[in-house]
């Protein structure tokens, strides 16, 4: 699975001195309050979009900026995984399984982004963790490709 290209509008502009702004994941405040079960499908779709956008942004960078970007994505994904793990304890049946799969997806996404911080863009795009992420995403279902 190749990392999709980020829309031009999602790439933060450079600030004075040519320094990149950090990716959106580092600028967005953590979601307040618990994720309600009814919000799961829309939140899952939004989180997938953000993961794609942030990953594409990191892939466009190089050097230390790229490494910091991947670490930021890793931390963000770790937070999303924790949130979905908490929600999965409140759910039952098929929805509980979907939410657990979402948590696992973000667990692996965090591992992948962390690994990418020390890999070339091509090695990152060829990581076997991408296959695991795809499997968990498919386990969630919910028309995972917005």
HELIX and SHEET records of a PDB file:
HELIX    1   1 UNK A    8  UNK A   10  5                                   3    
HELIX    2   2 UNK A   16  UNK A   18  5                                   3    
HELIX    3   3 UNK A   24  UNK A   27  1                                   4    
HELIX    4   4 UNK A   37  UNK A   39  5                                   3    
HELIX    5   5 UNK A   40  UNK A   60  1                                  21    
HELIX    6   6 UNK A   63  UNK A   88  1                                  26    
HELIX    7   7 UNK A   93  UNK A  116  1                                  24    
HELIX    8   8 UNK A  121  UNK A  125  1                                   5    
HELIX    9   9 UNK A  129  UNK A  140  1                                  12    
SHEET    1   A 2 UNK A  14  UNK A  15  0                                        
SHEET    2   A 2 UNK A  19  UNK A  20 -1                                        
END                                                                             
